[in-house]
Amino acid sequence: MAIGPEVKDALDAMPARDVERLIDKAQRRLARCFACGTDGAYSATITSRKGGRNSTRASIRICAGCWDRTTLPEARASDG
């Protein structure tokens, strides 16, 4: 898909910091939730501790809805 001349002109007129913010927004918009596939997922770091000693960390992309469903007290109360 080609970028139109009006978009190129607008980008050329923007300060570098604004272009960086636009890139960040575009990357977030394109990110998909690992659980449901929804666009616009956030990056989240999760940690698992086994036996209280070793911890494993991972970074995931997750949408706000899936995050709420798995972290709100109501969700934890209904787990097994």
C-alpha positions in Angstrom: 0.0 0.0 0.0 1.5 3.3 -1.0 1.5 6.3 1.2 -0.3 9.3 -0.3 1.5 12.6 -0.8 -0.7 14.3 1.8 0.5 11.9 4.4 4.1 12.3 3.4 3.7 16.1 3.6 2.1 15.8 7.1 4.9 13.6 8.3 7.5 15.9 6.9 5.9 18.8 8.8 5.8 17.0 12.1 8.6 17.3 14.7 10.6 14.1 15.2 9.1 13.5 18.7 5.6 13.6 17.3 6.6 11.1 14.6 8.0 8.8 17.4 4.7 9.0 19.3 2.8 8.2 16.1 5.0 5.2 15.5 4.3 4.0 19.1 0.6 4.4 18.6 0.7 2.5 15.3 2.7 -0.4 16.8 0.3 -0.7 19.7 -2.7 -0.6 17.3 -1.2 -3.4 15.3 -0.4 -5.6 18.3 -2.7 -8.5 18.8 -3.8 -10.1 22.1 -2.3 -13.5 22.6 -5.5 -14.8 24.2 -8.3 -13.5 21.9 -6.5 -12.0 18.9 -8.0 -8.5 19.4 -6.0 -5.6 17.9 -4.7 -2.9 20.2 -3.1 -5.1 22.9 -0.7 -3.8 25.5 2.6 -5.2 26.5 2.6 -6.8 30.0 5.3 -8.5 32.0 4.2 -11.5 34.0 6.1 -13.3 36.7 5.7 -16.8 38.0 7.3 -17.9 41.2 7.6 -21.6 42.0 8.4 -22.4 45.6 9.1 -18.8 46.4 12.7 -19.0 45.1 13.0 -19.0 41.3 11.0 -16.7 39.2 10.3 -16.8 35.5 9.4 -13.7 33.6 7.8 -13.3 30.3 6.4 -10.5 28.2 3.0 -10.9 26.5 0.6 -8.8 24.5 -2.8 -8.7 26.0 -6.0 -6.6 25.5 -7.6 -4.7 28.4 -10.6 -7.1 28.4 -8.6 -10.3 28.8 -6.4 -8.6 31.4 -9.5 -7.6 33.4 -11.1 -11.1 33.0 -7.9 -12.8 34.5 -6.8 -10.3 37.1 -10.0 -8.9 38.7 -11.0 -10.4 42.1 -14.2 -11.8 40.6 -12.1 -13.8 38.0 -9.8 -15.2 40.7 -12.7 -16.2 42.9 -14.2 -18.3 40.1 -11.0 -20.2 39.3 -11.1 -23.9 40.2 
